[in-house]
């Protein structure tokens, strides 16, 4: 009898230790000007800064890129992003962004110097409203260099140099302050009810397990979810106790991965999987006690645009370690 009691106590202790390993507490100088209406003209333009460089992922998105002059927008257009809904683009199809550190009333740009190199201001001259857009929402604001920047609902508009092709949204959520512009001037945001833009619509034809690994040419075997999205770890999180430190604005850019059926995963030891309960009550997938995320800047299955962002975000190997 004592022998079975000893075994029972040992098993219980082991279970407590395993829970503790992932457990513990789980709480978690600028130009200005008045906006005025812009007369329609329908003049086409080529976007500035395509392929010029990348932002750093910090508050202003400043990066080491060549100087890029502002460019006209021509007739704006609207495209339906599978992830973000209606997004405003210029006449060449390049996404236009707004900056949370700007103001709309009155219109004011707070992106100058190196910031404006990475985020080229859109010129107001020759710009016109897209079909179906309220033309009265367009305006302009004078910048310190004398150029007039296009505004939408008072918000100055920009392009992002890391968008090298039409209909890319690599600037979405950068630094928690940059967002694609919706036709009414608000931020375009991910619609969790309609999906993420991955899967069949993004060219993903194979049906994937809810969690598996894939061979990346630069990073080796890394973990992906059922939609082919690369999953990441945040080095500011902790595994003892398990805690996510990606909150508030961080979550605009980095989305918590959802728990999966451990019995359906491939290439990953299901014993390493657990869940983290966030402060809002939702549960997040964790690997080896580290919370996992997907990155809104990854546009198609297999993208790893989040790798190394801010020196704190990294793709994950099957054992939960960082892919570096």
N, C-alpha and C positions, 0 to 999 in steps of 0.2 A: 504493500500500500504506500509506504513511504517512497519507494522507487518511482511509482507513477506520479506522486505528488511532486517529486523533484523534477521529473521531466516536464510536467505542466508548468512549474514555476520557471524553468529555463526557457521554454517556448514563449511564455508571456513576456519575459524580460527581453528576449530577442525582438519580439514584435514592438515593444516600447522603444527599443533602441533604434529600430528601422524608422518608426514614425518620427522620432526625435530628429533623425538625420535630415529629414525634409521638413520638419515641423517647427515648433516654437511659435513665436508671434507671427501671424500672417496678415497683419493690418497694413495695412499699407501707409548837326547844325544844318539847318535845312532850309531849302528854298520854299517860298510860299506864294500863293496867288489865289485869286477868286476864280471859281469855276464858271465858265460861260458855255453856251451851246456851240456845237461844231457843225458847220454846214456840210451836208452830204456831198461826196464827189465821186466815190467809187474808184479812186485811183488805186491800182495794185502796187504792191511793194514786195521786196525780198527781205526776209527777216535778218536782223543783224546778229552777229555773234554765233551763228551755227557752227558748232564744233570748236569754238574758241577755247573752251576749258570747262572746269567744273567748280562748283562751290564747295565750301568746306563743311557745310552742314551746321554752321554756327548761326547766330541770330540774324545776321545780315546776308549770309550766304557768300561772304567775300572769298574769292579764290585767286590763285596766281595765274591770271589769264591776261592776254593782250588787251589793250584798250579797244572798246567796241562802241561805235557811235550809235546814237538812237536812230531808229528807222521808222518810216511811215507804216501805217497799218493797212491802208486801203480800205476796201469794204470788208467789214468784219463778217465772220460766219459763226455758226453754232453747230457743234457736233455732240452726239450723245455718247458719252463715255460709259462703257459697261460698269465701271467702278464708281465714277463721280457724277454721273448724270449729265445734264447740259453744261457744256464748257465753251467759253468764248475763245475764238482764235482770230488771228489776223487773216488777210486775204490769201496768204500762202499756207494756211492751215496750222500755224504754230500757236501753241497755247499762250494765252495772256494771263498774267498773275497779278495779285494784289498783295500788299505788305501790311501786316498788322500794326507796324510801328508808324505807318502813315496815318493821316487823318482825312476824313471825308467832309467834315463840316467845321472849319473851312477845308477845302482841298489843300493838302500839303504833302510833299514828298520828303521823307526822311532817309532816302537812299541816295547817297552821293559818293563821289570819290571811287574807291575800290569796289564798294557795293554796286555802284552803277555800271561797273565793268562786267561784273558777273550777272547782274540783272539790268540789261539795257532798257532804258525808258522808251516807251512807244510814243512816237511823234503824233501830235494831234492833226497836223496839217494833212489834208486830203483824206482823213478818216471818215467813214460813214457807217451807219448802223446796219447790222445784219438783218436779213428778212425775218420778221417776227419779233424783232427787238424794239423796245420803246426808244426811239431816237432821242427823246428829250433827256434820257439818262446820260447821254454822252456830253462831255465837256472838256475843258483843258485847264491846265495849271502852269504858270510860268516857273521855270527852274532858274537856279542861280546863274547858269551860263547863258540865259536868254532864250533857250529853246522852250517850246510849249509842249507839255506832255499830255497825252490823252487820258481822260478820266472816265470812269463808269460809276454812276451814282455817287460821284464825288471822289471815288478812290482812284489814285494814279495807277496806270497799267504798265506792266513790264513783260519782257520775255526772259527766258532763262537760257544761258549759254550751253547748258548740258542737254537741252532739247535739240538734237541734231537732225531730227526728222519731224514732219508734220504729225500732229496728234500724239505727241509724247507729253507726259506730265511728270518728268523727272524732278521738277521743282516743287511738286505737291508736298506740303508739310515740312519743307526744309527749315530747320531751326525752330519749328513750331510756330513760325510767323509768316510763311509764304504759302499762298494757296491759289489754285486756279480760280479764275473768276467765272461765276455763273452769269447768265444773261441779265439778271436784275442787279448785278453788282455785289451780291453776297458771295460767300466762299462756296466753291463747289466741294462737296463732301461725299465720302464713301457712303453708299446706301447698302447697309447690311441686309436689307430685305431682298435685294435683287442680285446679291452676289458680289464678287470681287473683280470680275472682268477676266478671270482665268478660265481654264477648261476649254470646251469646244470652240467658244467664240474667239479664243486667243490662239487657236491652232493646236491645242492639246487634244489629240484624237484618242490616245490610249487611256483606258480606265486604270487609275492608279490605286494602290492600297491607301488607306487613310494616313499612313506614315511609312516612309521607306527611305532608302538611300539612293543617290545617283552619283555617277562619276563625273566630277568637274575637272576640266583640263588644268586649271590653276590650283584648285584647293583639294583635289582628291575626292574621296567619298564623303558626301555631305548629306544631311537630312533634309527631306522635303515633305510637304503635306500632300493630301489627296488631290489637290488642284495643281500640283507641280511647283508650288511656291517654295523657295528656299526659306528655311527656318533659322532664326538667329538667337544668339544670347547677348545680353547686356551686361558688361563687366561691372556695372554699378549695382547690379542685383546681388543678392547673397543666397547661398545654399544652406547656410547654417546660422540662424534659422532661414528657411526658404522665404524669400521676400522679393517682390518686384518693386523697384524704384523708378519704374517708368510710369508716370502718372500725368494727369492733366494734359498739357500741350504735347508732351512726348507721345501720348496715345493717338494724336492726330496722324502721326507718321508711322508708328510701330504698333501693329495690332496683335493683341494676345492670341496665340494659337489655341484652338479649341481642343478639349480632351478627345481621345479616340478610343476605339475598342482595342484593347491591348492584344487580343487574340488575332487581330487582322493585320498587324504591322509586319513588315518584311525588312530584314537586314538589321534589325535593332532588337536588343534584348528587352523583352516586355517587362522584365523585373526592374528595369531602370526607369520605367514610366510612372508618373504620379500626377497629381493635380494640385494646383495652388488656388486657394479661394481668395479672390480679390476683394477689396473693401466694398465694392458695389454688389457683392454677392455672386458674381459670375465666376466660373471656374476656368483656369488656364492650364494648358498642358505643360508639364515639366519633364525634363530628361536629366537623370542623375541629380535630381533636386533643383535644377536650374530652369526657371520659367522660359518658355519659348515664344517667339514672335515672328510675324511676317512683316515685310517692308512695303509700304505703299509705293515706293519708288521702283519696285520691280514690276515691269509691265507685262512680261511674258514668262511662261514656265522656264525655269532654269536660270533666270536672271540672278545676279549676285551684286546688284548695285548698292546694297547695304553693307557689303564687306568693308570693314575698317572705318566706317563713318564715325567721325569724332574720336577715333582711336578707342572706341568703347563697344562697338557693335561688330559681331563676327558670326559667320556661318558655323554650324555645329557638326561635329563628327558623330558617328553612331554611339560612341560611349559617353557623349555629352561634353567632350572637351572641345576647345576652340579650334576651328580650321584656320590656320595662319600660314 
